[in-house]
Amino acid sequence: MPATIADTAELLRTKALSPIELTQDCLARIERLNPSLNAFITVTAESAIQAARQAESEIMQGQWRGPLHGIPLALKDIIDVAGVRTTAASAVFKNHIPEEDAEVVRLLKAAGAILLGKQNLHEFAYGGSSTISDYGPVHNPWNQARIAGGSSGGSASAVAAGLCCGALGTDTAGSIREPAALCGVVGLKPTYGRVSTRGIIPLSQSFDHAGPITRNVSDAAVILDAISGSQPSNNPAGNSLLDSLSRQRPPLRVGIPRTFFCENLDPEVLAAIEQALEVITSLAAEVKEISLAVNTDRTLQLVEAFTYHAQFIEKTPELYQPETLRRVNLGSKVGWQDYTRGLLQLKQDRQDIAKIFETVDMLVTPTTPIPAPSIVELQQNPDLLRPRELLLLRNTRPFNVWGLPTISVPCGFTRSGLPIGLQIAGPHWNERSVLQLAHAYEQATTWHNQKPM
């Protein structure tokens, strides 16, 4: 499989590679590796081959749609595809078959992408480990005894293992970036509102984002171009996010918020981050330490999650995993006055964070404070699960509150071979600069070239 989606797209466009062969290769890897990784819940092999045949026919006739035409992707299983069950990794939705595509699916299909199936996750996206699922835990391809992260764990695991060329995940507190970091791949959370969440099962509407999980930064740019409705065919020539990666970057001022984000880091994570910051320093015009006020209140998420689930809890509470039910029910104890205050505070937080970009252009932090924990450790110590998840999501969640475009890129490994991630964020609606700095860092290092299997 070529290094990037863009490279693969060129082979497809010039008919040097068949979409059918590419899709069959992915399906063969899924068949071989998914039993041990548990990354997919549903594999839509028949419809994928059918879509690949259609893509090949269109390309042969000179009707190439763009860089995703004939590219096999997959979806976190809370994203609706018409006629394919959306389970949310829960018995509650075991037989739920939507009649319409989610907006992101409509856009991917319009771009010619081939959908391989639906990927495992933390039940209803309410957790950062993907160990709580009606279909069993997702395993990390770098070490199958470790978690893949969550809630988009299946998506990150599948991309890292080469089961698909890319995937779509969702991110409410870090659920794209955290598993991407733990699995050694790239995860991009766009600006809040950039990508439609219509047709995606919600966790918390105030914080929910959808975005790509990919093997490299350029692949994330290609997918974001499509799902944000800004693919090259809709833009002037050379205006795509992918095209912008090769342009010269303006000198950037980078802020490092060590307080909060760099506290209590695993020593190996700290060492990798310090090395990464040396590279960032070589790429930036200025790097300086800054301080950020972080709102850790979870009132809005608690209320919004319970509001969505209340109807299902009333009918079939026994179908939820006990830990998910416990988390959802916490929202029943929050008053609407507190919720209203939370909405006002959220608006203020998003206005306030914009002011920091008067003094810096980018923010850089560790993605997670620790590497991937052991699955058995979390299963045998239930009281440890939520605290460990909250620690894993500590550095990612603030960027959901702020709604900033944020990416995680690989920046190293522990001595035992577990991936470590670096997080880069920029101003609202400036995915372009975030991707440019992430791409520059990626090109200056070799971490993204390493594969688990």
TIMAR-799441 format. One record per residue (C-alpha): residue number from 1; residue in three letters; x, y, z. Coordinates in Angstrom, 3 decimals. Layout:
residues N
REC   kolti   padren         px         py         pz
REC     NUM      Ala          X          Y          Z
...
//
This chain:
residues 453
REC   kolti   padren         px         py         pz
REC       1      Met      0.000      0.000      0.000
REC       2      Pro      1.512      3.402     -0.970
REC       3      Ala      2.600      5.796      1.776
REC       4      Thr     -0.244      8.316      1.459
REC       5      Ile     -3.784      8.563      0.147
REC       6      Ala     -2.551     11.124     -2.377
REC       7      Asp      0.048      8.654     -3.680
REC       8      Thr     -2.582      5.921     -3.872
REC       9      Ala     -5.007      8.281     -5.603
REC      10      Glu     -2.461      9.015     -8.314
REC      11      Leu     -2.005      5.296     -8.963
REC      12      Leu     -5.766      4.884     -9.152
REC      13      Arg     -6.199      7.905    -11.410
REC      14      Thr     -3.536      6.698    -13.836
REC      15      Lys     -4.987      3.156    -13.741
REC      16      Ala     -1.751      1.713    -12.341
REC      17      Leu     -3.765      0.358     -9.390
REC      18      Ser     -7.276     -1.042     -9.306
REC      19      Pro     -9.782      0.066     -6.635
REC      20      Ile    -10.968     -3.548     -6.581
REC      21      Glu     -7.493     -4.877     -5.783
REC      22      Leu     -6.983     -2.206     -3.134
REC      23      Thr    -10.323     -2.980     -1.500
REC      24      Gln     -9.723     -6.724     -1.605
REC      25      Asp     -6.347     -6.197      0.060
REC      26      Cys     -7.976     -4.257      2.918
REC      27      Leu    -10.713     -6.879      3.311
REC      28      Ala     -8.089     -9.627      3.423
REC      29      Arg     -6.191     -7.777      6.170
REC      30      Ile     -9.437     -7.300      8.102
REC      31      Glu    -10.188    -11.009      7.842
REC      32      Arg     -6.683    -11.891      9.025
REC      33      Leu     -6.129     -9.305     11.767
REC      34      Asn     -9.536     -8.254     13.069
REC      35      Pro    -10.100    -11.427     15.127
REC      36      Ser     -7.189    -10.377     17.372
REC      37      Leu     -7.647     -6.581     17.219
REC      38      Asn    -11.464     -6.499     17.439
REC      39      Ala    -11.416     -3.185     15.563
REC      40      Phe    -14.485     -3.779     13.371
REC      41      Ile    -18.025     -4.601     14.466
REC      42      Thr    -19.527     -4.820     10.972
REC      43      Val    -17.629     -5.453      7.721
REC      44      Thr    -19.583     -4.510      4.588
REC      45      Ala    -17.495     -6.563      2.176
REC      46      Glu    -20.150     -7.054     -0.499
REC      47      Ser    -21.116     -3.399     -0.820
REC      48      Ala    -17.448     -2.373     -0.644
REC      49      Ile    -16.534     -4.572     -3.607
REC      50      Gln    -19.565     -3.263     -5.478
REC      51      Ala    -18.476      0.339     -4.814
REC      52      Ala    -14.930     -0.543     -5.902
REC      53      Arg    -16.224     -1.912     -9.208
REC      54      Gln    -18.181      1.294     -9.748
REC      55      Ala    -15.115      3.415     -8.915
REC      56      Glu    -12.970      1.439    -11.334
REC      57      Ser    -15.548      1.828    -14.100
REC      58      Glu    -15.787      5.593    -13.537
REC      59      Ile    -12.016      6.034    -13.470
REC      60      Met    -11.579      3.943    -16.611
REC      61      Gln    -14.055      6.274    -18.325
REC      62      Gly    -12.099      9.345    -17.232
REC      63      Gln    -14.598     10.328    -14.535
REC      64      Trp    -12.112     10.637    -11.669
REC      65      Arg    -13.743     12.503     -8.764
REC      66      Gly    -10.685     13.408     -6.738
REC      67      Pro     -8.185     12.001     -4.224
REC      68      Leu    -10.695      9.833     -2.316
REC      69      His    -12.111      8.156     -5.434
REC      70      Gly    -11.625      4.415     -4.931
REC      71      Ile     -9.985      4.797     -1.488
REC      72      Pro    -11.169      2.285      1.188
REC      73      Leu    -12.170      3.987      4.443
REC      74      Ala    -14.168      2.942      7.494
REC      75      Leu    -16.404      4.562     10.098
REC      76      Lys    -16.769      4.576     13.861
REC      77      Asp    -19.982      2.714     14.596
REC      78      Ile    -21.976      5.714     15.765
REC      79      Ile    -22.009      7.195     12.255
REC      80      Asp    -25.092      6.265     10.236
REC      81      Val    -24.921      4.510      6.891
REC      82      Ala    -28.287      3.827      5.275
REC      83      Gly    -29.120      0.129      5.419
REC      84      Val    -26.167     -0.767      7.678
REC      85      Arg    -26.669     -1.211     11.398
REC      86      Thr    -25.302      1.447     13.739
REC      87      Thr    -24.768     -0.246     17.102
REC      88      Ala    -22.757      2.318     19.093
REC      89      Ala    -21.108     -0.849     20.532
REC      90      Ser    -24.231     -1.345     22.638
REC      91      Ala    -26.952     -3.965     22.944
REC      92      Val    -29.387     -1.030     23.092
REC      93      Phe    -28.850     -0.422     19.367
REC      94      Lys    -27.978     -3.964     18.359
REC      95      Asn    -30.640     -4.008     15.649
REC      96      His    -30.705     -0.312     14.784
REC      97      Ile    -30.565      0.167     10.999
REC      98      Pro    -30.770      3.817      9.880
REC      99      Glu    -32.590      4.811      6.697
REC     100      Glu    -30.349      7.776      5.821
REC     101      Asp    -26.622      8.419      5.572
REC     102      Ala    -24.962     10.787      7.993
REC     103      Glu    -23.882     13.992      6.272
REC     104      Val    -20.208     12.987      6.462
REC     105      Val    -21.064      9.665      4.802
REC     106      Arg    -22.950     11.459      2.037
REC     107      Leu    -19.881     13.604      1.412
REC     108      Leu    -17.493     10.640      1.437
REC     109      Lys    -19.665      8.757     -1.024
REC     110      Ala    -19.851     11.842     -3.247
REC     111      Ala    -16.048     11.956     -3.199
REC     112      Gly    -15.958      8.331     -4.382
REC     113      Ala    -14.673      6.759     -1.169
REC     114      Ile    -15.315      3.058     -0.539
REC     115      Leu    -16.723      2.197      2.893
REC     116      Leu    -15.431     -1.046      4.388
REC     117      Gly    -17.611     -1.142      7.487
REC     118      Lys    -18.234      0.088     11.027
REC     119      Gln    -15.626      0.117     13.775
REC     120      Asn    -15.724     -0.819     17.448
REC     121      Leu    -15.720      1.859     20.154
REC     122      His    -16.357      2.578     23.792
REC     123      Glu    -20.092      2.042     24.289
REC     124      Phe    -21.994      5.138     23.126
REC     125      Ala    -18.612      6.949     22.993
REC     126      Tyr    -18.799      7.482     26.766
REC     127      Gly    -15.231      6.571     27.680
REC     128      Gly    -11.582      6.775     26.729
REC     129      Ser    -10.517      3.112     26.730
REC     130      Ser    -12.796      1.134     24.352
REC     131      Thr    -12.798     -1.644     26.945
REC     132      Ile    -16.538     -1.184     27.578
REC     133      Ser    -18.303     -2.529     24.492
REC     134      Asp    -21.003     -5.103     23.839
REC     135      Tyr    -18.559     -6.545     21.297
REC     136      Gly    -15.552     -6.767     23.600
REC     137      Pro    -12.502     -4.515     24.030
REC     138      Val    -10.453     -3.103     21.167
REC     139      His     -6.785     -4.116     21.174
REC     140      Asn     -3.788     -1.934     20.387
REC     141      Pro     -1.845     -3.251     17.352
REC     142      Trp      1.487     -2.219     18.898
REC     143      Asn      0.790     -4.432     21.918
REC     144      Gln     -2.468     -6.340     21.941
REC     145      Ala     -2.452     -6.510     25.739
REC     146      Arg     -2.889     -2.702     25.798
REC     147      Ile     -5.917     -0.524     25.146
REC     148      Ala     -6.307      1.250     21.820
REC     149      Gly     -7.790      4.299     23.539
REC     150      Gly    -11.258      5.677     23.062
REC     151      Ser    -13.811      6.245     22.305
REC     152      Ser    -12.730      5.834     18.640
REC     153      Gly    -10.498      2.905     19.569
REC     154      Gly    -11.502      0.613     16.724
REC     155      Ser    -10.849      3.342     14.169
REC     156      Ala     -7.349      4.094     15.477
REC     157      Ser     -6.446      0.415     15.814
REC     158      Ala     -7.644     -0.357     12.272
REC     159      Val     -5.758      2.550     10.700
REC     160      Ala     -2.543      1.686     12.552
REC     161      Ala     -2.775     -1.944     11.435
REC     162      Gly     -3.487     -1.023      7.811
REC     163      Leu     -7.011     -2.471      7.722
REC     164      Cys     -8.194      0.683      5.920
REC     165      Cys     -6.604      3.763      4.359
REC     166      Gly     -8.250      6.033      6.915
REC     167      Ala    -11.268      6.296      9.190
REC     168      Leu    -13.775      8.737     10.609
REC     169      Gly    -14.056      9.052     14.352
REC     170      Thr    -15.789     11.401     16.757
REC     171      Asp    -14.304     13.516     19.518
REC     172      Thr    -16.153     14.895     22.557
REC     173      Ala    -13.266     14.999     25.033
REC     174      Gly    -10.405     13.660     22.927
REC     175      Ser    -11.898     10.543     21.364
REC     176      Ile    -10.103     11.039     18.025
REC     177      Arg     -6.761     12.362     19.306
REC     178      Glu     -6.276     10.155     22.376
REC     179      Pro     -6.640      6.788     20.553
REC     180      Ala     -4.618      8.163     17.639
REC     181      Ala     -1.786      8.982     20.070
REC     182      Leu     -1.961      5.582     21.773
REC     183      Cys     -1.954      3.756     18.421
REC     184      Gly      0.770      5.824     16.745
REC     185      Val     -1.339      7.482     14.056
REC     186      Val     -2.718     10.948     13.263
REC     187      Gly     -6.031     12.203     14.659
REC     188      Leu     -7.597     15.537     13.712
REC     189      Lys    -10.418     17.291     15.547
REC     190      Pro    -11.598     20.187     13.370
REC     191      Thr    -13.031     23.467     14.659
REC     192      Tyr    -16.369     22.939     16.416
REC     193      Gly    -19.014     23.201     13.704
REC     194      Arg    -16.628     22.727     10.761
REC     195      Val    -17.847     19.160     10.104
REC     196      Ser    -21.514     18.219     10.346
REC     197      Thr    -22.561     15.788     13.076
REC     198      Arg    -25.983     15.150     11.520
REC     199      Gly    -26.614     11.421     11.497
REC     200      Ile    -24.060     10.747     14.260
REC     201      Ile    -25.278      9.409     17.614
REC     202      Pro    -24.540     12.247     20.062
REC     203      Leu    -22.704     12.128     23.347
REC     204      Ser    -22.733     15.843     24.170
REC     205      Gln    -23.913     18.245     21.494
REC     206      Ser    -21.916     21.145     22.919
REC     207      Phe    -18.618     19.315     22.440
REC     208      Asp    -19.153     16.658     19.733
REC     209      His    -16.844     16.836     16.716
REC     210      Ala    -16.253     14.454     13.787
REC     211      Gly    -12.915     14.090     12.040
REC     212      Pro    -10.332     11.822     10.431
REC     213      Ile     -7.935      9.263     11.861
REC     214      Thr     -5.158      8.557      9.364
REC     215      Arg     -1.624      7.251      8.891
REC     216      Asn     -0.174     10.702      8.211
REC     217      Val     -1.022     14.398      8.125
REC     218      Ser     -1.606     14.667      4.376
REC     219      Asp     -4.237     11.906      4.582
REC     220      Ala     -6.039     13.872      7.296
REC     221      Ala     -6.038     16.929      5.012
REC     222      Val     -7.526     14.927      2.131
REC     223      Ile    -10.362     13.550      4.255
REC     224      Leu    -11.092     16.884      5.936
REC     225      Asp    -11.284     18.523      2.505
REC     226      Ala    -14.077     16.065      1.678
REC     227      Ile    -16.104     15.946      4.893
REC     228      Ser    -16.088     19.693      5.447
REC     229      Gly    -17.565     20.153      1.982
REC     230      Ser    -14.404     21.874      0.771
REC     231      Gln    -12.954     19.223     -1.501
REC     232      Pro    -10.857     20.545     -4.401
REC     233      Ser    -13.696     20.333     -6.935
REC     234      Asn    -15.533     22.962     -4.874
REC     235      Asn    -12.528     25.250     -4.561
REC     236      Pro    -10.297     27.322     -6.830
REC     237      Ala     -7.281     25.382     -8.076
REC     238      Gly     -4.668     24.815     -5.379
REC     239      Asn     -6.911     25.927     -2.520
REC     240      Ser     -7.358     22.517     -0.900
REC     241      Leu     -5.897     21.742      2.518
REC     242      Leu     -3.747     19.073      0.884
REC     243      Asp     -2.260     21.573     -1.580
REC     244      Ser     -1.466     24.007      1.232
REC     245      Leu      0.851     21.497      2.944
REC     246      Ser      3.509     22.013      0.295
REC     247      Arg      3.417     25.807      0.504
REC     248      Gln      5.882     27.839      2.504
REC     249      Arg      4.599     28.446      6.006
REC     250      Pro      4.590     31.919      7.543
REC     251      Pro      6.836     32.258     10.635
REC     252      Leu      4.874     30.922     13.609
REC     253      Arg      4.884     31.852     17.272
REC     254      Val      4.303     28.698     19.320
REC     255      Gly      2.979     28.696     22.869
REC     256      Ile      3.755     25.846     25.305
REC     257      Pro      1.274     25.734     28.228
REC     258      Arg      3.322     23.617     30.652
REC     259      Thr      1.069     24.287     33.637
REC     260      Phe     -1.754     21.698     33.631
REC     261      Phe     -0.784     20.085     30.293
REC     262      Cys      2.744     19.009     31.249
REC     263      Glu      2.080     18.132     34.875
REC     264      Asn      2.576     14.557     36.159
REC     265      Leu      3.721     13.193     32.814
REC     266      Asp      5.032      9.668     32.535
REC     267      Pro      8.845     10.066     32.378
REC     268      Glu      9.072      8.482     28.936
REC     269      Val      6.284     10.717     27.633
REC     270      Leu      8.090     13.750     29.062
REC     271      Ala     11.351     12.759     27.378
REC     272      Ala      9.636     12.296     24.008
REC     273      Ile      7.810     15.630     24.322
REC     274      Glu     11.013     17.506     25.152
REC     275      Gln     12.652     16.044     22.031
REC     276      Ala      9.593     16.962     19.971
REC     277      Leu      9.707     20.530     21.262
REC     278      Glu     13.301     20.821     20.058
REC     279      Val     12.046     20.005     16.557
REC     280      Ile      9.142     22.459     16.925
REC     281      Thr     11.629     25.136     18.009
REC     282      Ser     13.607     24.575     14.809
REC     283      Leu     10.428     25.023     12.750
REC     284      Ala      8.986     28.075     14.535
REC     285      Ala      9.930     31.724     14.639
REC     286      Glu      9.417     31.803     18.406
REC     287      Val      8.587     29.283     21.134
REC     288      Lys      7.565     30.504     24.575
REC     289      Glu      5.837     29.191     27.662
REC     290      Ile      2.334     30.501     28.300
REC     291      Ser     -0.424     29.967     30.834
REC     292      Leu     -3.991     28.940     29.992
REC     293      Ala     -7.054     28.869     32.220
REC     294      Val     -8.665     25.424     31.851
REC     295      Asn    -12.324     24.778     32.631
REC     296      Thr    -12.701     21.191     33.865
REC     297      Asp    -16.424     21.362     34.693
REC     298      Arg    -18.430     18.548     33.073
REC     299      Thr    -21.977     19.802     33.717
REC     300      Leu    -22.908     20.216     30.058
REC     301      Gln    -21.689     16.771     29.046
REC     302      Leu    -23.503     15.111     31.941
REC     303      Val    -26.828     16.774     31.150
REC     304      Glu    -26.652     16.372     27.388
REC     305      Ala    -25.687     12.694     27.572
REC     306      Phe    -28.521     11.917     29.994
REC     307      Thr    -31.032     13.918     27.938
REC     308      Tyr    -30.328     11.796     24.862
REC     309      His    -30.314      8.470     26.703
REC     310      Ala    -33.235      9.016     29.089
REC     311      Gln    -35.786      7.506     26.680
REC     312      Phe    -33.727      4.339     26.223
REC     313      Ile    -32.902      4.015     29.920
REC     314      Glu    -36.608      4.202     30.736
REC     315      Lys    -37.372      1.304     28.375
REC     316      Thr    -34.367     -1.034     28.531
REC     317      Pro    -31.800     -0.037     31.170
REC     318      Glu    -30.592     -3.636     31.376
REC     319      Leu    -29.195     -3.439     27.822
REC     320      Tyr    -26.541     -0.910     28.824
REC     321      Gln    -23.160     -1.982     30.132
REC     322      Pro    -23.338     -1.228     33.893
REC     323      Glu    -20.509      1.320     33.833
REC     324      Thr    -22.055      3.210     30.891
REC     325      Leu    -25.414      3.295     32.666
REC     326      Arg    -23.741      4.667     35.793
REC     327      Arg    -22.041      7.443     33.810
REC     328      Val    -25.167      8.407     31.885
REC     329      Asn    -27.306      8.520     35.031
REC     330      Leu    -24.980     11.061     36.643
REC     331      Gly    -26.625     13.654     34.412
REC     332      Ser    -30.018     13.070     36.026
REC     333      Lys    -28.761     14.801     39.159
REC     334      Val    -27.864     18.106     37.466
REC     335      Gly    -30.343     20.994     37.529
REC     336      Trp    -31.277     23.060     34.470
REC     337      Gln    -30.035     26.236     36.111
REC     338      Asp    -26.583     24.683     36.302
REC     339      Tyr    -26.897     23.656     32.671
REC     340      Thr    -27.825     27.197     31.612
REC     341      Arg    -24.862     28.603     33.529
REC     342      Gly    -22.674     26.021     31.814
REC     343      Leu    -23.807     27.158     28.362
REC     344      Leu    -23.003     30.777     29.200
REC     345      Gln    -19.587     29.776     30.541
REC     346      Leu    -18.879     27.723     27.412
REC     347      Lys    -19.595     30.717     25.207
REC     348      Gln    -17.268     32.829     27.345
REC     349      Asp    -14.512     30.177     27.292
REC     350      Arg    -14.578     30.046     23.474
REC     351      Gln    -14.390     33.818     23.258
REC     352      Asp    -11.575     34.018     25.809
REC     353      Ile     -9.349     31.397     24.172
REC     354      Ala     -9.391     33.368     20.917
REC     355      Lys     -7.483     36.139     22.711
REC     356      Ile     -4.453     33.905     23.293
REC     357      Phe     -3.836     33.917     19.547
REC     358      Glu     -3.035     37.603     19.709
REC     359      Thr      0.303     36.602     21.255
REC     360      Val      0.916     33.120     19.748
REC     361      Asp     -0.154     31.394     16.528
REC     362      Met     -0.143     27.758     17.705
REC     363      Leu     -0.364     25.780     20.933
REC     364      Val      1.637     22.577     21.486
REC     365      Thr      1.157     20.030     24.293
REC     366      Pro      1.523     16.302     24.950
REC     367      Thr     -1.572     14.485     23.675
REC     368      Thr     -1.779     12.078     26.621
REC     369      Pro      0.144     12.209     29.915
REC     370      Ile      0.701      8.427     29.906
REC     371      Pro      1.036      5.648     27.310
REC     372      Ala     -1.634      2.989     26.770
REC     373      Pro     -2.589      1.073     29.946
REC     374      Ser     -3.094     -2.675     30.093
REC     375      Ile     -6.562     -4.021     29.255
REC     376      Val     -6.387     -6.646     31.993
REC     377      Glu     -5.323     -4.057     34.577
REC     378      Leu     -8.424     -1.961     33.856
REC     379      Gln    -10.742     -4.961     33.717
REC     380      Gln     -9.483     -6.393     37.011
REC     381      Asn     -9.581     -3.016     38.774
REC     382      Pro    -12.926     -1.398     37.835
REC     383      Asp    -12.346      1.469     40.246
REC     384      Leu     -9.222      2.380     38.277
REC     385      Leu    -10.974      2.599     34.893
REC     386      Arg    -12.589      6.037     35.048
REC     387      Pro     -9.675      7.813     36.789
REC     388      Arg     -7.284      6.362     34.215
REC     389      Glu     -9.544      7.460     31.348
REC     390      Leu     -9.854     10.965     32.773
REC     391      Leu     -6.063     11.165     32.980
REC     392      Leu     -5.704      9.983     29.378
REC     393      Leu     -8.220     12.617     28.243
REC     394      Arg     -6.924     15.410     30.493
REC     395      Asn     -4.931     17.203     27.790
REC     396      Thr     -7.395     16.697     24.946
REC     397      Arg    -10.669     17.726     26.584
REC     398      Pro     -9.885     21.467     26.960
REC     399      Phe     -9.684     21.787     23.174
REC     400      Asn    -13.247     20.465     22.872
REC     401      Val    -14.354     23.102     25.375
REC     402      Trp    -12.552     25.766     23.346
REC     403      Gly    -13.685     24.278     20.018
REC     404      Leu    -10.219     24.752     18.494
REC     405      Pro     -8.844     22.753     15.537
REC     406      Thr     -6.411     20.289     17.088
REC     407      Ile     -4.310     17.407     15.798
REC     408      Ser     -2.288     14.610     17.375
REC     409      Val      0.801     13.323     15.569
REC     410      Pro      3.233     10.551     16.567
REC     411      Cys      6.308     11.864     18.385
REC     412      Gly      8.033      8.826     19.856
REC     413      Phe      7.795      5.479     21.612
REC     414      Thr      8.364      4.152     25.096
REC     415      Arg     11.162      1.629     25.646
REC     416      Ser      8.531     -1.109     25.469
REC     417      Gly      7.345      0.138     22.069
REC     418      Leu      4.162      2.040     22.961
REC     419      Pro      3.429      5.157     20.849
REC     420      Ile      3.466      8.719     22.212
REC     421      Gly      1.574     11.658     20.694
REC     422      Leu      2.176     15.403     20.280
REC     423      Gln     -0.837     17.739     20.171
REC     424      Ile     -0.951     20.906     18.034
REC     425      Ala     -3.828     23.416     18.100
REC     426      Gly     -4.579     26.703     16.379
REC     427      Pro     -7.221     29.443     16.166
REC     428      His    -10.842     28.707     15.270
REC     429      Trp    -11.283     27.862     11.570
REC     430      Asn     -7.529     27.730     10.926
REC     431      Glu     -7.123     24.020     10.217
REC     432      Arg     -4.784     25.009      7.410
REC     433      Ser     -2.034     26.313      9.704
REC     434      Val     -2.490     23.443     12.161
REC     435      Leu     -2.026     20.940      9.352
REC     436      Gln      0.955     22.842      7.963
REC     437      Leu      2.850     22.805     11.265
REC     438      Ala      1.900     19.173     11.914
REC     439      His      3.075     18.227      8.431
REC     440      Ala      6.344     20.111      8.866
REC     441      Tyr      6.971     18.308     12.164
REC     442      Glu      6.088     14.976     10.581
REC     443      Gln      8.481     15.554      7.685
REC     444      Ala     11.261     16.482     10.103
REC     445      Thr     10.895     13.185     12.006
REC     446      Thr     10.421      9.499     11.163
REC     447      Trp      7.905      8.362     13.766
REC     448      His      5.026      8.203     11.281
REC     449      Asn      6.960      5.722      9.109
REC     450      Gln      6.956      3.015     11.777
REC     451      Lys      4.245      0.357     11.554
REC     452      Pro      3.076     -2.162     14.144
REC     453      Met      2.435     -5.083     11.772
//
